[in-house]
Amino acid sequence: MSRARRSMDWGFPRWRGYESAREAAQVRLCDRYGCTEPGDCPAPKSPSSPERWYFCQKHAAEYNAGWDYFAGLTAEEAAAREHKERQTHEGYHESAHYGWAGSGDGSRSRDELRALEALGLDPDADFDAVRKAWRTKAKEVHPDVRPGDAEAAKAFQTYQLAYEVLRAAEERREWRG
């Protein structure tokens, strides 16, 4: 009689790897005719339809390149759908600055990048360049230099706010606690 072996998952079945059983794993093939790759990318067959195609990554990219989410809708219906989707997915906007699609090396926040843009600097500018750009731009539009000019006062406030954002970020970077 064989001796029962102790399981290494300590009674937590979720610790086992998926498809770790001895049976063969079911693999769904790509729905594109003639493709033998696994189809693990779902794509809707039509707008607002629960039915899905399952493509490989290559064919999913081809399918999505020609996909129009608002096909067959009037302008009002498309605007209503977009508004509804923005309401339900607005929480994800907060984490948008973690994406790597923006400029820079990912070490600056979106507010810092906007501040650098307001000062006319590159995303990888150091703080000495920030200070120099702020001083030259602020001297041009300072309220003492151009009294009574509303646009100059607004530009001065913009430069001042941009400098404050970048100064606070630089202090956070320097302080290592």
N, C-alpha and C positions, 0 to 999 in steps of 0.2 A: 504494500500500500504506500502510495507516495505521500510525502509529508506536505502539508499545506504551507505555502510561503506567505510571509507577511507582506502586505501591500506597502509600498513606499509613499503613498499619498496621505497617510494618517487619517483616513476616513473622509477626506475632502475630494470628492470625485472631480471637481473643477480643476484640481491641480494636475490631473493627467493631461497629456497632450491630446489635441483633437485628432480623431481618426487613429487612435492608438490601439484600437481593437484589431483582432486578427483578420477580420473580414476585409474585403477589398473596398476601398473608398469610391463612392459614386462621383464621377466627374462629368459635369455638363459641358458639352461641346459648344463652340460658337455657333450662333444661329445663321451666320453667313454661309451660303452654299459653298461647299468645297473646303471650308476651313476646318482644320483638325486641332486647333488650339483650344484650351479651356475657355468657356464663356462665363466669365465672372464679373462682367460689367453690365448691369441692367440698364436698359434704355426704353423709354415709353414708346408704345406702338403708335399712339396718337395723343394729342393734348387731352388732359383730364381723363385718361383711360388707365384703369388699374393693370391692364395687360402689359407685359414687358417682353422685349427682346433681350437675349443674353449674348453679348458679343465679347470677343477677346479685346484686349486693349487697343490694338491697331484698328480693328473695325469699329470699335466704339468711338475712336477719335474721328474716323471718317464720317460716321453717322452724326456725331455732334457738330461737325463743321457745317453741315447744311441744315441744322435744326433751327426752326424759328418758333420760339415759345408762344408768340402772339399771333401765329398764323390763323386766319379765318375769323379774327375778332375785329370789331370796329374800333375806332380810336377811343371811344368812351369805355368800351368793355376792357380794352387793353390797359387803360389808365386805372380803372377800378381794380383790375386784377393786380397790377403793380402796387397800388396803394395797399391792398389787403396783404400782399406778400411782404411789403416793407414793414407793416405793423407787426406781423407775426415773427419776422426774422430780425428785427431791429436790435435785439440783444447781442447778436453776433457782431454787430458793427463795432462794439467796444474793443474786441480783440483784433480788429483789422490791422492795427499797426504792428502786429506780430508777423505779418506776412512778409515775404522777401521780394515782393514785386516792386517795391518802391526804390527810390534812389538811396545811395549811401551803403554802408556796410552792415546795417542792422543795429548799430549801437546807439542810434539817436531815435527819439520818439517822433511822432508825426508833428507835434507842436514845435519841437526843436527844428525840424526840417522847414516848417512854415516860417519860423523866425529867421532862419538863415536865408530863405528866399526873400523875405521882406528886406533884409539888409543887402541883398544882391550877392550872396556868397555861395560857394560850392558846398555840397553836403559834408565834405570831409575837411572843412576849414577848422583851424585850431582857434583857441580862445583869444590869442593875441590878434589874429586877423579880425575876429568878431569885434574886439574892443576898438581897433583902428577904424573899421568900417562904421561902427556906431558913432564914434566921435565926429568923423567927417560928415556923415549924413545929418546928424543932429545939429551940427553947427550951421548947416545950410538952412534949416527950417526952424531954428529955435525961435520961440515967441518974442524974445528980446531983439532978435535980428529982424524979424518980419512981424511987427505988431499989427494986429487987426486982420491978418490973413487967416481965414478959417481953414483953408486947405493945408496951409503950412502947419497949423496947430494940430490938425488931424494926423498929418504925416509924422510930426514930432512924437505924438502919442504912440503911433504904430512902432516907430523905431525904439522908443523907450520900453514898450512892452516886450518887443522882440529881444532886446538886450537883457531885460529882467529874466525872461524865460531861459535864455542861454547861460546867464550868470548862475541861476539856481541849479541848472543841470551840471554846470562845471563844478560847483561846490559839492554836489552829490557824488560826482566822479572822483574828486580829490579826497573826500572824507571816506576812509576805509574802516573806521570804527574799530 
